[in-house]
Amino acid sequence: MPDFTIHTHPVLAVPCPDCRAATGAWCKRPSGHRAADLHRARKEAADRVFISQHGPDATIRFDEDLDRWQIEAADICAPAAP
Ligand SMILES: [Zn+2]
């Protein structure tokens, strides 16, 4: 199961279906040089896996104090009725 918190970028938790970069490796241009950005297909794949693991309302953010990514589950409490 991919771990979205252990890489420098959460999307690196899945391999790239576009340039075939492995899990943990940055995307490559056809020349083999490092791509400026991660491929869109990889970001979409990461989104799908993240949602299947953590649900559609979970989020991930970088915690500067802990110096690592943190997954935050959606608030399951419904807002109080007025
Ligand atoms: Zn790629």
PDB file of the backbone (N, CA, C, O) and the ligand in Angstrom, with CONECT records:
HET     ZN  A 101       1
ATOM      1  N   MET A   1       0.854  -1.191   0.000  1.00  0.00           N
ATOM      2  CA  MET A   1       0.000   0.000   0.000  1.00  0.00           C
ATOM      3  C   MET A   1       0.888   1.238   0.000  1.00  0.00           C
ATOM      4  O   MET A   1       1.754   1.369   0.865  1.00  0.00           O
ATOM      5  N   PRO A   2       0.694   2.143  -0.944  1.00  0.00           N
ATOM      6  CA  PRO A   2       1.555   3.331  -1.002  1.00  0.00           C
ATOM      7  C   PRO A   2       1.469   4.158   0.284  1.00  0.00           C
ATOM      8  O   PRO A   2       0.399   4.296   0.876  1.00  0.00           O
ATOM      9  N   ASP A   3       2.601   4.698   0.698  1.00  0.00           N
ATOM     10  CA  ASP A   3       2.637   5.596   1.852  1.00  0.00           C
ATOM     11  C   ASP A   3       2.910   7.005   1.335  1.00  0.00           C
ATOM     12  O   ASP A   3       3.997   7.290   0.832  1.00  0.00           O
ATOM     13  N   PHE A   4       1.929   7.873   1.461  1.00  0.00           N
ATOM     14  CA  PHE A   4       2.027   9.209   0.887  1.00  0.00           C
ATOM     15  C   PHE A   4       2.852  10.164   1.744  1.00  0.00           C
ATOM     16  O   PHE A   4       3.101  11.300   1.342  1.00  0.00           O
ATOM     17  N   THR A   5       3.278   9.710   2.925  1.00  0.00           N
ATOM     18  CA  THR A   5       3.946  10.637   3.848  1.00  0.00           C
ATOM     19  C   THR A   5       5.469  10.501   3.854  1.00  0.00           C
ATOM     20  O   THR A   5       6.148  11.304   4.494  1.00  0.00           O
ATOM     21  N   ILE A   6       6.018   9.511   3.162  1.00  0.00           N
ATOM     22  CA  ILE A   6       7.447   9.224   3.327  1.00  0.00           C
ATOM     23  C   ILE A   6       8.327   9.831   2.247  1.00  0.00           C
ATOM     24  O   ILE A   6       9.552   9.774   2.352  1.00  0.00           O
ATOM     25  N   HIS A   7       7.722  10.419   1.198  1.00  0.00           N
ATOM     26  CA  HIS A   7       8.518  10.954   0.100  1.00  0.00           C
ATOM     27  C   HIS A   7       8.569  12.481   0.169  1.00  0.00           C
ATOM     28  O   HIS A   7       7.813  13.105   0.913  1.00  0.00           O
ATOM     29  N   THR A   8       9.465  13.068  -0.612  1.00  0.00           N
ATOM     30  CA  THR A   8       9.569  14.526  -0.624  1.00  0.00           C
ATOM     31  C   THR A   8       8.313  15.164  -1.209  1.00  0.00           C
ATOM     32  O   THR A   8       8.007  16.318  -0.911  1.00  0.00           O
ATOM     33  N   HIS A   9       7.579  14.414  -2.045  1.00  0.00           N
ATOM     34  CA  HIS A   9       6.298  14.874  -2.578  1.00  0.00           C
ATOM     35  C   HIS A   9       5.326  13.696  -2.508  1.00  0.00           C
ATOM     36  O   HIS A   9       5.700  12.578  -2.862  1.00  0.00           O
ATOM     37  N   PRO A  10       4.091  13.919  -2.060  1.00  0.00           N
ATOM     38  CA  PRO A  10       3.146  12.795  -1.906  1.00  0.00           C
ATOM     39  C   PRO A  10       2.921  11.995  -3.191  1.00  0.00           C
ATOM     40  O   PRO A  10       2.720  10.782  -3.140  1.00  0.00           O
ATOM     41  N   VAL A  11       2.955  12.666  -4.333  1.00  0.00           N
ATOM     42  CA  VAL A  11       2.696  11.984  -5.606  1.00  0.00           C
ATOM     43  C   VAL A  11       3.763  10.920  -5.899  1.00  0.00           C
ATOM     44  O   VAL A  11       3.515   9.993  -6.669  1.00  0.00           O
ATOM     45  N   LEU A  12       4.936  11.049  -5.293  1.00  0.00           N
ATOM     46  CA  LEU A  12       6.001  10.063  -5.510  1.00  0.00           C
ATOM     47  C   LEU A  12       5.662   8.703  -4.907  1.00  0.00           C
ATOM     48  O   LEU A  12       6.393   7.736  -5.119  1.00  0.00           O
ATOM     49  N   ALA A  13       4.573   8.617  -4.167  1.00  0.00           N
ATOM     50  CA  ALA A  13       4.161   7.342  -3.564  1.00  0.00           C
ATOM     51  C   ALA A  13       3.699   6.329  -4.607  1.00  0.00           C
ATOM     52  O   ALA A  13       3.629   5.133  -4.324  1.00  0.00           O
ATOM     53  N   VAL A  14       3.382   6.805  -5.810  1.00  0.00           N
ATOM     54  CA  VAL A  14       2.969   5.887  -6.877  1.00  0.00           C
ATOM     55  C   VAL A  14       3.943   6.016  -8.047  1.00  0.00           C
ATOM     56  O   VAL A  14       4.524   7.081  -8.256  1.00  0.00           O
ATOM     57  N   PRO A  15       4.124   4.938  -8.810  1.00  0.00           N
ATOM     58  CA  PRO A  15       4.972   5.041 -10.014  1.00  0.00           C
ATOM     59  C   PRO A  15       4.263   5.853 -11.093  1.00  0.00           C
ATOM     60  O   PRO A  15       3.042   6.002 -11.053  1.00  0.00           O
ATOM     61  N   CYS A  16       5.015   6.377 -12.052  1.00  0.00           N
ATOM     62  CA  CYS A  16       4.417   7.208 -13.101  1.00  0.00           C
ATOM     63  C   CYS A  16       3.991   6.358 -14.295  1.00  0.00           C
ATOM     64  O   CYS A  16       4.815   5.652 -14.876  1.00  0.00           O
ATOM     65  N   PRO A  17       2.703   6.418 -14.667  1.00  0.00           N
ATOM     66  CA  PRO A  17       2.247   5.672 -15.839  1.00  0.00           C
ATOM     67  C   PRO A  17       2.709   6.304 -17.150  1.00  0.00           C
ATOM     68  O   PRO A  17       2.610   5.688 -18.211  1.00  0.00           O
ATOM     69  N   ASP A  18       3.210   7.520 -17.073  1.00  0.00           N
ATOM     70  CA  ASP A  18       3.626   8.253 -18.267  1.00  0.00           C
ATOM     71  C   ASP A  18       5.094   7.961 -18.604  1.00  0.00           C
ATOM     72  O   ASP A  18       5.389   7.390 -19.654  1.00  0.00           O
ATOM     73  N   CYS A  19       6.008   8.354 -17.715  1.00  0.00           N
ATOM     74  CA  CYS A  19       7.443   8.192 -18.009  1.00  0.00           C
ATOM     75  C   CYS A  19       8.038   6.952 -17.332  1.00  0.00           C
ATOM     76  O   CYS A  19       9.233   6.686 -17.466  1.00  0.00           O
ATOM     77  N   ARG A  20       7.206   6.191 -16.603  1.00  0.00           N
ATOM     78  CA  ARG A  20       7.635   4.948 -15.953  1.00  0.00           C
ATOM     79  C   ARG A  20       8.613   5.165 -14.807  1.00  0.00           C
ATOM     80  O   ARG A  20       9.320   4.237 -14.415  1.00  0.00           O
ATOM     81  N   ALA A  21       8.665   6.378 -14.266  1.00  0.00           N
ATOM     82  CA  ALA A  21       9.494   6.604 -13.085  1.00  0.00           C
ATOM     83  C   ALA A  21       8.966   5.733 -11.946  1.00  0.00           C
ATOM     84  O   ALA A  21       7.757   5.617 -11.746  1.00  0.00           O
ATOM     85  N   ALA A  22       9.889   5.124 -11.204  1.00  0.00           N
ATOM     86  CA  ALA A  22       9.493   4.224 -10.116  1.00  0.00           C
ATOM     87  C   ALA A  22       9.001   5.017  -8.909  1.00  0.00           C
ATOM     88  O   ALA A  22       9.234   6.221  -8.795  1.00  0.00           O
ATOM     89  N   THR A  23       8.320   4.316  -8.020  1.00  0.00           N
ATOM     90  CA  THR A  23       7.915   4.912  -6.751  1.00  0.00           C
ATOM     91  C   THR A  23       9.122   5.575  -6.091  1.00  0.00           C
ATOM     92  O   THR A  23      10.183   4.963  -5.969  1.00  0.00           O
ATOM     93  N   GLY A  24       8.958   6.811  -5.673  1.00  0.00           N
ATOM     94  CA  GLY A  24      10.032   7.528  -4.992  1.00  0.00           C
ATOM     95  C   GLY A  24      10.952   8.289  -5.932  1.00  0.00           C
ATOM     96  O   GLY A  24      11.721   9.139  -5.485  1.00  0.00           O
ATOM     97  N   ALA A  25      10.885   7.995  -7.241  1.00  0.00           N
ATOM     98  CA  ALA A  25      11.757   8.677  -8.211  1.00  0.00           C
ATOM     99  C   ALA A  25      10.982   9.791  -8.909  1.00  0.00           C
ATOM    100  O   ALA A  25       9.807   9.631  -9.239  1.00  0.00           O
ATOM    101  N   TRP A  26      11.649  10.913  -9.127  1.00  0.00           N
ATOM    102  CA  TRP A  26      11.010  12.047  -9.804  1.00  0.00           C
ATOM    103  C   TRP A  26      10.781  11.716 -11.277  1.00  0.00           C
ATOM    104  O   TRP A  26      11.503  10.900 -11.849  1.00  0.00           O
ATOM    105  N   CYS A  27       9.779  12.345 -11.892  1.00  0.00           N
ATOM    106  CA  CYS A  27       9.486  12.114 -13.305  1.00  0.00           C
ATOM    107  C   CYS A  27      10.653  12.541 -14.200  1.00  0.00           C
ATOM    108  O   CYS A  27      11.424  13.445 -13.878  1.00  0.00           O
ATOM    109  N   LYS A  28      10.744  11.848 -15.338  1.00  0.00           N
ATOM    110  CA  LYS A  28      11.821  12.110 -16.282  1.00  0.00           C
ATOM    111  C   LYS A  28      11.263  12.642 -17.597  1.00  0.00           C
ATOM    112  O   LYS A  28      10.163  12.282 -18.016  1.00  0.00           O
ATOM    113  N   ARG A  29      12.037  13.496 -18.232  1.00  0.00           N
ATOM    114  CA  ARG A  29      11.699  13.886 -19.598  1.00  0.00           C
ATOM    115  C   ARG A  29      12.132  12.757 -20.531  1.00  0.00           C
ATOM    116  O   ARG A  29      12.900  11.884 -20.127  1.00  0.00           O
ATOM    117  N   PRO A  30      11.644  12.765 -21.786  1.00  0.00           N
ATOM    118  CA  PRO A  30      12.073  11.714 -22.727  1.00  0.00           C
ATOM    119  C   PRO A  30      13.589  11.634 -22.869  1.00  0.00           C
ATOM    120  O   PRO A  30      14.128  10.564 -23.152  1.00  0.00           O
ATOM    121  N   SER A  31      14.280  12.756 -22.675  1.00  0.00           N
ATOM    122  CA  SER A  31      15.749  12.789 -22.764  1.00  0.00           C
ATOM    123  C   SER A  31      16.405  12.090 -21.586  1.00  0.00           C
ATOM    124  O   SER A  31      17.598  11.790 -21.620  1.00  0.00           O
ATOM    125  N   GLY A  32      15.611  11.826 -20.524  1.00  0.00           N
ATOM    126  CA  GLY A  32      16.178  11.210 -19.333  1.00  0.00           C
ATOM    127  C   GLY A  32      16.495  12.208 -18.240  1.00  0.00           C
ATOM    128  O   GLY A  32      16.799  11.825 -17.110  1.00  0.00           O
ATOM    129  N   HIS A  33      16.424  13.513 -18.579  1.00  0.00           N
ATOM    130  CA  HIS A  33      16.649  14.532 -17.563  1.00  0.00           C
ATOM    131  C   HIS A  33      15.431  14.635 -16.651  1.00  0.00           C
ATOM    132  O   HIS A  33      14.329  14.207 -16.994  1.00  0.00           O
ATOM    133  N   ARG A  34      15.670  15.218 -15.474  1.00  0.00           N
ATOM    134  CA  ARG A  34      14.602  15.392 -14.507  1.00  0.00           C
ATOM    135  C   ARG A  34      13.549  16.348 -15.068  1.00  0.00           C
ATOM    136  O   ARG A  34      13.886  17.427 -15.556  1.00  0.00           O
ATOM    137  N   ALA A  35      12.292  15.959 -15.000  1.00  0.00           N
ATOM    138  CA  ALA A  35      11.214  16.826 -15.463  1.00  0.00           C
ATOM    139  C   ALA A  35      11.016  17.970 -14.468  1.00  0.00           C
ATOM    140  O   ALA A  35      11.291  17.824 -13.277  1.00  0.00           O
ATOM    141  N   ALA A  36      10.539  19.103 -14.971  1.00  0.00           N
ATOM    142  CA  ALA A  36      10.317  20.256 -14.096  1.00  0.00           C
ATOM    143  C   ALA A  36       9.174  19.974 -13.127  1.00  0.00           C
ATOM    144  O   ALA A  36       9.201  20.402 -11.973  1.00  0.00           O
ATOM    145  N   ASP A  37       8.179  19.254 -13.609  1.00  0.00           N
ATOM    146  CA  ASP A  37       7.024  18.956 -12.768  1.00  0.00           C
ATOM    147  C   ASP A  37       6.673  17.475 -12.942  1.00  0.00           C
ATOM    148  O   ASP A  37       7.088  16.828 -13.904  1.00  0.00           O
ATOM    149  N   LEU A  38       5.909  16.967 -11.995  1.00  0.00           N
ATOM    150  CA  LEU A  38       5.455  15.578 -12.097  1.00  0.00           C
ATOM    151  C   LEU A  38       4.362  15.490 -13.156  1.00  0.00           C
ATOM    152  O   LEU A  38       3.606  16.441 -13.354  1.00  0.00           O
ATOM    153  N   HIS A  39       4.280  14.354 -13.832  1.00  0.00           N
ATOM    154  CA  HIS A  39       3.307  14.197 -14.912  1.00  0.00           C
ATOM    155  C   HIS A  39       1.872  14.185 -14.385  1.00  0.00           C
ATOM    156  O   HIS A  39       1.590  13.679 -13.298  1.00  0.00           O
ATOM    157  N   ARG A  40       0.983  14.753 -15.183  1.00  0.00           N
ATOM    158  CA  ARG A  40      -0.420  14.862 -14.796  1.00  0.00           C
ATOM    159  C   ARG A  40      -1.030  13.479 -14.553  1.00  0.00           C
ATOM    160  O   ARG A  40      -1.798  13.300 -13.608  1.00  0.00           O
ATOM    161  N   ALA A  41      -0.695  12.505 -15.396  1.00  0.00           N
ATOM    162  CA  ALA A  41      -1.249  11.158 -15.240  1.00  0.00           C
ATOM    163  C   ALA A  41      -0.849  10.563 -13.890  1.00  0.00           C
ATOM    164  O   ALA A  41      -1.614   9.820 -13.275  1.00  0.00           O
ATOM    165  N   ARG A  42       0.369  10.904 -13.435  1.00  0.00           N
ATOM    166  CA  ARG A  42       0.829  10.385 -12.141  1.00  0.00           C
ATOM    167  C   ARG A  42       0.077  11.054 -10.994  1.00  0.00           C
ATOM    168  O   ARG A  42      -0.293  10.406 -10.015  1.00  0.00           O
ATOM    169  N   LYS A  43      -0.141  12.359 -11.130  1.00  0.00           N
ATOM    170  CA  LYS A  43      -0.897  13.075 -10.091  1.00  0.00           C
ATOM    171  C   LYS A  43      -2.311  12.514  -9.993  1.00  0.00           C
ATOM    172  O   LYS A  43      -2.848  12.353  -8.897  1.00  0.00           O
ATOM    173  N   GLU A  44      -2.916  12.215 -11.152  1.00  0.00           N
ATOM    174  CA  GLU A  44      -4.274  11.665 -11.145  1.00  0.00           C
ATOM    175  C   GLU A  44      -4.280  10.270 -10.538  1.00  0.00           C
ATOM    176  O   GLU A  44      -5.197   9.924  -9.793  1.00  0.00           O
ATOM    177  N   ALA A  45      -3.271   9.465 -10.846  1.00  0.00           N
ATOM    178  CA  ALA A  45      -3.170   8.125 -10.262  1.00  0.00           C
ATOM    179  C   ALA A  45      -3.001   8.213  -8.746  1.00  0.00           C
ATOM    180  O   ALA A  45      -3.612   7.452  -7.995  1.00  0.00           O
ATOM    181  N   ALA A  46      -2.155   9.160  -8.307  1.00  0.00           N
ATOM    182  CA  ALA A  46      -1.941   9.333  -6.868  1.00  0.00           C
ATOM    183  C   ALA A  46      -3.234   9.761  -6.179  1.00  0.00           C
ATOM    184  O   ALA A  46      -3.544   9.298  -5.081  1.00  0.00           O
ATOM    185  N   ASP A  47      -3.982  10.644  -6.829  1.00  0.00           N
ATOM    186  CA  ASP A  47      -5.270  11.069  -6.266  1.00  0.00           C
ATOM    187  C   ASP A  47      -6.196   9.879  -6.066  1.00  0.00           C
ATOM    188  O   ASP A  47      -6.823   9.731  -5.017  1.00  0.00           O
ATOM    189  N   ARG A  48      -6.272   9.030  -7.091  1.00  0.00           N
ATOM    190  CA  ARG A  48      -7.178   7.877  -7.003  1.00  0.00           C
ATOM    191  C   ARG A  48      -6.783   6.958  -5.854  1.00  0.00           C
ATOM    192  O   ARG A  48      -7.636   6.517  -5.084  1.00  0.00           O
ATOM    193  N   VAL A  49      -5.484   6.670  -5.738  1.00  0.00           N
ATOM    194  CA  VAL A  49      -5.024   5.770  -4.681  1.00  0.00           C
ATOM    195  C   VAL A  49      -5.229   6.410  -3.308  1.00  0.00           C
ATOM    196  O   VAL A  49      -5.653   5.752  -2.358  1.00  0.00           O
ATOM    197  N   PHE A  50      -4.918   7.707  -3.222  1.00  0.00           N
ATOM    198  CA  PHE A  50      -5.069   8.413  -1.946  1.00  0.00           C
ATOM    199  C   PHE A  50      -6.529   8.359  -1.482  1.00  0.00           C
ATOM    200  O   PHE A  50      -6.809   8.090  -0.314  1.00  0.00           O
ATOM    201  N   ILE A  51      -7.441   8.614  -2.400  1.00  0.00           N
ATOM    202  CA  ILE A  51      -8.868   8.609  -2.052  1.00  0.00           C
ATOM    203  C   ILE A  51      -9.321   7.206  -1.666  1.00  0.00           C
ATOM    204  O   ILE A  51     -10.115   7.043  -0.740  1.00  0.00           O
ATOM    205  N   SER A  52      -8.822   6.198  -2.368  1.00  0.00           N
ATOM    206  CA  SER A  52      -9.237   4.830  -2.036  1.00  0.00           C
ATOM    207  C   SER A  52      -8.719   4.416  -0.666  1.00  0.00           C
ATOM    208  O   SER A  52      -9.350   3.613   0.022  1.00  0.00           O
ATOM    209  N   GLN A  53      -7.564   4.962  -0.263  1.00  0.00           N
ATOM    210  CA  GLN A  53      -6.999   4.615   1.041  1.00  0.00           C
ATOM    211  C   GLN A  53      -7.574   5.462   2.172  1.00  0.00           C
ATOM    212  O   GLN A  53      -7.816   4.966   3.273  1.00  0.00           O
ATOM    213  N   HIS A  54      -7.786   6.726   1.892  1.00  0.00           N
ATOM    214  CA  HIS A  54      -8.081   7.659   2.987  1.00  0.00           C
ATOM    215  C   HIS A  54      -9.443   8.327   2.868  1.00  0.00           C
ATOM    216  O   HIS A  54      -9.862   9.040   3.780  1.00  0.00           O
ATOM    217  N   GLY A  55     -10.133   8.108   1.766  1.00  0.00           N
ATOM    218  CA  GLY A  55     -11.455   8.711   1.605  1.00  0.00           C
ATOM    219  C   GLY A  55     -11.382  10.027   0.848  1.00  0.00           C
ATOM    220  O   GLY A  55     -10.337  10.676   0.799  1.00  0.00           O
ATOM    221  N   PRO A  56     -12.520  10.413   0.254  1.00  0.00           N
ATOM    222  CA  PRO A  56     -12.547  11.589  -0.624  1.00  0.00           C
ATOM    223  C   PRO A  56     -12.337  12.914   0.091  1.00  0.00           C
ATOM    224  O   PRO A  56     -12.017  13.917  -0.548  1.00  0.00           O
ATOM    225  N   ASP A  57     -12.513  12.932   1.408  1.00  0.00           N
ATOM    226  CA  ASP A  57     -12.420  14.206   2.120  1.00  0.00           C
ATOM    227  C   ASP A  57     -11.116  14.377   2.898  1.00  0.00           C
ATOM    228  O   ASP A  57     -10.900  15.412   3.529  1.00  0.00           O
ATOM    229  N   ALA A  58     -10.246  13.364   2.857  1.00  0.00           N
ATOM    230  CA  ALA A  58      -8.973  13.481   3.574  1.00  0.00           C
ATOM    231  C   ALA A  58      -8.050  14.425   2.805  1.00  0.00           C
ATOM    232  O   ALA A  58      -8.176  14.583   1.591  1.00  0.00           O
ATOM    233  N   THR A  59      -7.134  15.040   3.521  1.00  0.00           N
ATOM    234  CA  THR A  59      -6.170  15.938   2.896  1.00  0.00           C
ATOM    235  C   THR A  59      -4.774  15.578   3.383  1.00  0.00           C
ATOM    236  O   THR A  59      -4.607  14.903   4.399  1.00  0.00           O
ATOM    237  N   ILE A  60      -3.778  16.041   2.639  1.00  0.00           N
ATOM    238  CA  ILE A  60      -2.395  15.848   3.074  1.00  0.00           C
ATOM    239  C   ILE A  60      -1.709  17.198   3.020  1.00  0.00           C
ATOM    240  O   ILE A  60      -1.872  17.952   2.061  1.00  0.00           O
ATOM    241  N   ARG A  61      -0.939  17.497   4.055  1.00  0.00           N
ATOM    242  CA  ARG A  61      -0.210  18.771   4.077  1.00  0.00           C
ATOM    243  C   ARG A  61       1.135  18.544   4.742  1.00  0.00           C
ATOM    244  O   ARG A  61       1.321  17.589   5.496  1.00  0.00           O
ATOM    245  N   PHE A  62       2.079  19.449   4.447  1.00  0.00           N
ATOM    246  CA  PHE A  62       3.406  19.332   5.040  1.00  0.00           C
ATOM    247  C   PHE A  62       3.420  20.081   6.370  1.00  0.00           C
ATOM    248  O   PHE A  62       3.137  21.277   6.425  1.00  0.00           O
ATOM    249  N   ASP A  63       3.753  19.358   7.437  1.00  0.00           N
ATOM    250  CA  ASP A  63       3.830  19.966   8.759  1.00  0.00           C
ATOM    251  C   ASP A  63       5.262  20.459   8.992  1.00  0.00           C
ATOM    252  O   ASP A  63       6.190  19.662   9.128  1.00  0.00           O
ATOM    253  N   GLU A  64       5.422  21.785   9.036  1.00  0.00           N
ATOM    254  CA  GLU A  64       6.766  22.366   9.173  1.00  0.00           C
ATOM    255  C   GLU A  64       7.400  22.000  10.514  1.00  0.00           C
ATOM    256  O   GLU A  64       8.616  21.826  10.599  1.00  0.00           O
ATOM    257  N   ASP A  65       6.592  21.884  11.546  1.00  0.00           N
ATOM    258  CA  ASP A  65       7.132  21.590  12.880  1.00  0.00           C
ATOM    259  C   ASP A  65       7.643  20.154  12.963  1.00  0.00           C
ATOM    260  O   ASP A  65       8.724  19.893  13.492  1.00  0.00           O
ATOM    261  N   LEU A  66       6.847  19.235  12.430  1.00  0.00           N
ATOM    262  CA  LEU A  66       7.239  17.822  12.471  1.00  0.00           C
ATOM    263  C   LEU A  66       8.184  17.477  11.336  1.00  0.00           C
ATOM    264  O   LEU A  66       8.815  16.420  11.350  1.00  0.00           O
ATOM    265  N   ASP A  67       8.290  18.389  10.321  1.00  0.00           N
ATOM    266  CA  ASP A  67       9.138  18.185   9.157  1.00  0.00           C
ATOM    267  C   ASP A  67       8.738  16.922   8.399  1.00  0.00           C
ATOM    268  O   ASP A  67       9.598  16.164   7.950  1.00  0.00           O
ATOM    269  N   ARG A  68       7.451  16.703   8.259  1.00  0.00           N
ATOM    270  CA  ARG A  68       6.967  15.564   7.477  1.00  0.00           C
ATOM    271  C   ARG A  68       5.523  15.807   7.037  1.00  0.00           C
ATOM    272  O   ARG A  68       4.825  16.674   7.562  1.00  0.00           O
ATOM    273  N   TRP A  69       5.102  15.000   6.046  1.00  0.00           N
ATOM    274  CA  TRP A  69       3.731  15.084   5.555  1.00  0.00           C
ATOM    275  C   TRP A  69       2.779  14.467   6.569  1.00  0.00           C
ATOM    276  O   TRP A  69       3.089  13.469   7.219  1.00  0.00           O
ATOM    277  N   GLN A  70       1.624  15.084   6.682  1.00  0.00           N
ATOM    278  CA  GLN A  70       0.604  14.599   7.603  1.00  0.00           C
ATOM    279  C   GLN A  70      -0.708  14.426   6.841  1.00  0.00           C
ATOM    280  O   GLN A  70      -1.149  15.324   6.124  1.00  0.00           O
ATOM    281  N   ILE A  71      -1.319  13.263   7.009  1.00  0.00           N
ATOM    282  CA  ILE A  71      -2.638  13.028   6.420  1.00  0.00           C
ATOM    283  C   ILE A  71      -3.685  13.395   7.458  1.00  0.00           C
ATOM    284  O   ILE A  71      -3.632  12.950   8.604  1.00  0.00           O
ATOM    285  N   GLU A  72      -4.620  14.203   7.040  1.00  0.00           N
ATOM    286  CA  GLU A  72      -5.667  14.635   7.955  1.00  0.00           C
ATOM    287  C   GLU A  72      -7.003  14.084   7.458  1.00  0.00           C
ATOM    288  O   GLU A  72      -7.455  14.403   6.359  1.00  0.00           O
ATOM    289  N   ALA A  73      -7.607  13.269   8.277  1.00  0.00           N
ATOM    290  CA  ALA A  73      -8.906  12.717   7.933  1.00  0.00           C
ATOM    291  C   ALA A  73      -9.943  13.837   7.940  1.00  0.00           C
ATOM    292  O   ALA A  73      -9.801  14.840   8.639  1.00  0.00           O
ATOM    293  N   ALA A  74     -10.970  13.640   7.157  1.00  0.00           N
ATOM    294  CA  ALA A  74     -12.035  14.637   7.136  1.00  0.00           C
ATOM    295  C   ALA A  74     -12.716  14.684   8.496  1.00  0.00           C
ATOM    296  O   ALA A  74     -12.774  13.690   9.220  1.00  0.00           O
ATOM    297  N   ASP A  75     -13.214  15.830   8.813  1.00  0.00           N
ATOM    298  CA  ASP A  75     -13.952  15.986  10.065  1.00  0.00           C
ATOM    299  C   ASP A  75     -15.279  15.234   9.928  1.00  0.00           C
ATOM    300  O   ASP A  75     -16.133  15.585   9.114  1.00  0.00           O
ATOM    301  N   ILE A  76     -15.425  14.191  10.748  1.00  0.00           N
ATOM    302  CA  ILE A  76     -16.628  13.357  10.597  1.00  0.00           C
ATOM    303  C   ILE A  76     -17.821  13.949  11.344  1.00  0.00           C
ATOM    304  O   ILE A  76     -18.945  13.463  11.216  1.00  0.00           O
ATOM    305  N   CYS A  77     -17.574  14.983  12.110  1.00  0.00           N
ATOM    306  CA  CYS A  77     -18.682  15.601  12.847  1.00  0.00           C
ATOM    307  C   CYS A  77     -19.462  16.527  11.913  1.00  0.00           C
ATOM    308  O   CYS A  77     -18.874  17.390  11.261  1.00  0.00           O
ATOM    309  N   ALA A  78     -20.735  16.354  11.850  1.00  0.00           N
ATOM    310  CA  ALA A  78     -21.571  17.237  11.055  1.00  0.00           C
ATOM    311  C   ALA A  78     -21.642  18.598  11.762  1.00  0.00           C
ATOM    312  O   ALA A  78     -21.627  18.674  12.991  1.00  0.00           O
ATOM    313  N   PRO A  79     -21.719  19.655  10.973  1.00  0.00           N
ATOM    314  CA  PRO A  79     -21.841  20.966  11.626  1.00  0.00           C
ATOM    315  C   PRO A  79     -23.107  21.033  12.480  1.00  0.00           C
ATOM    316  O   PRO A  79     -24.140  20.460  12.131  1.00  0.00           O
ATOM    317  N   ALA A  80     -23.008  21.719  13.566  1.00  0.00           N
ATOM    318  CA  ALA A  80     -24.155  21.829  14.471  1.00  0.00           C
ATOM    319  C   ALA A  80     -25.272  22.607  13.789  1.00  0.00           C
ATOM    320  O   ALA A  80     -25.041  23.612  13.117  1.00  0.00           O
ATOM    321  N   ALA A  81     -26.447  22.128  13.978  1.00  0.00           N
ATOM    322  CA  ALA A  81     -27.609  22.834  13.408  1.00  0.00           C
ATOM    323  C   ALA A  81     -27.827  24.133  14.184  1.00  0.00           C
ATOM    324  O   ALA A  81     -27.626  24.173  15.398  1.00  0.00           O
ATOM    325  N   PRO A  82     -28.230  25.173  13.501  1.00  0.00           N
ATOM    326  CA  PRO A  82     -28.446  26.449  14.213  1.00  0.00           C
ATOM    327  C   PRO A  82     -29.634  26.377  15.188  1.00  0.00           C
ATOM    328  O   PRO A  82     -29.944  27.362  15.859  1.00  0.00           O
TER     329      PRO A  82
HETATM  330 ZN    ZN A 101       6.277  10.876 -15.111  1.00  0.00          ZN2+
END
